[in-house]
Amino acid sequence: MNGAQDLGGMHGFGPVVPEPETEPNFHAPWERRAFGVTLAMGATGSWTLDASRHARESLPPAEYLASSYYEIWTKGLERLVLAAGLVGADELAAGRSLRPGARLSRMLSAEAVPAALARGGPTERETSAPPRFAVGDRVRTIVTNPAGHTRLPRYARGKTGTIEIAHGAHVFPDTNAHGGGEAPQHLYTVRFTGSELWGEGADPTLSVSIDAWERYLHGA
Amino acid sequence: MKALESILVEKGYVEPAAIDALIDTYETKVGPRNGARVVARAWNDPAFRAALETDATAAIASMGFVGRQGEHMVAVFNTPEEHHLVVCTLCSCYPWPVLGLPPTWYKSAPYRSRAVMEPRAVLTDFGVSLPETTAIRVWDSTAEIRYLVVPMRPEGTEGWDEARLADLVTRDSMIGAGLARSPEEAAP
């Protein structure tokens, strides 16, 4: 979707403010909890990683931009538990549980945390479909404005670039975010020149790559 | 957040001890010192560097750094001709097993909006100025591939062992927003 999360190439946000390397990960105790609770709920398998990204990214743009990073996570988690029917709107309003919980197929115990993190969530999948493109091929990205989830940023739509790396088949977020299944397809790193993306005034030495699923690409 | 957490705990969906363990992992166990060890080894060990170029996921796993948000790794190597910079314009994708959780600036609108369009100006915000002749290569992490920048080895470090070299490798240098420290900068 063309949401506020798709920030590449926007103006007006001001300078980057670096942080010392000693800066802690979390800047308030509630941020710690927002992180831990989001991961623990994710581990219940009630939604996919792509669905959780979409829940955050589909916040109204003004709200997204006005929220801190972990506020966005918290709001995304509220949307996910509501949509999954795990928590009622009345319970969020009351700030406490009003009914017994649903039965979840999985729950993350403290003992299982190291193994779960070590396992992670690989997205590469076997496929019998041969790749349509090879390293070095010229490709053009599609022009699309889907209302649902996509990982093709606006700045890289309708642009011509070169396949730089072929990664095998990976889970397709555009379907997986919406209960449409993993629909694995080939994933490629596609490299564009700065002038292809930004036109006049682009840094002549710049190139930018994105990782693009086959469905995002035409031969060029 | 507190209310949401208590609802989820009361309903039996999450275990507070598991939440504590998740937080503790990234506050005390997994962070950019992991990546610094990978880089230092790549500087000192040509066979490891070659392995990192061929299959970064396997090479990094051989040092014990695996898992969430590092399932599919690619290492990119800075040279005098080419400087790499990593961003996630859409969210905050970042290689957790080697770098830990991203700093606030990496997740911020200024970095995400500008890194793909005017990376030299972004580098200036970090006090980094590259020669005009150094090409800039930006990697926008739009899928589950995670990128680790191997910065250039600082001059004057011939014969240093990996532990000493790792002290020169900063978090920012492994994103491409900084350079590795020189021996003078690292001197106490």
Interface residues (C-beta under 8 A of the other chain):
Chain A: Q5 D6 L7 G8 G9 M10 H11 F13 G14 P15 V16 V17 P18 E19 E21 E23 P24 N25 F26 H27 W30 R32 R33 A34 F35 G36 V37 L39 A40 M41 A43 T44 R53 R56 E57 L65 Y69 Y70 T74 L77 E78 V81 L86 V87 E91 L92 G95 R96 S97 P100 G101 A102 L104 M107 L108 S109 A110 A112 V113 P114 A116 L117 A118 R119 G120 G121 P122 T123 E124 R151 L152 P153 Y155 A156 I165 H167 H170 V171 P173 L187 T189 L197 W198 A202 D203 T205 L206 S207 V208 S209 I210 D211 A212 W213
Chain B: M1 K2 A3 L4 E5 S6 I7 L8 E10 K11 G12 Y13 V14 E15 A17 A18 I19 D20 A21 L22 I23 T25 Y26 E27 P32 V66 G67 R68 Q69 G70 E71 H72 V74 V87 T89 L90 C91 S92 G100 L101 P103 T104 W105 K107 S108 A109 P110 Y111 R112 S113 R114 A115 V116 M117 E118 P119 R120 V122 D125 F126 G127 E132 T133 T134 A135 I136 R137 V138 W139 D140 S141 T142 A143 E144 I145 T170 R171 D172 A177
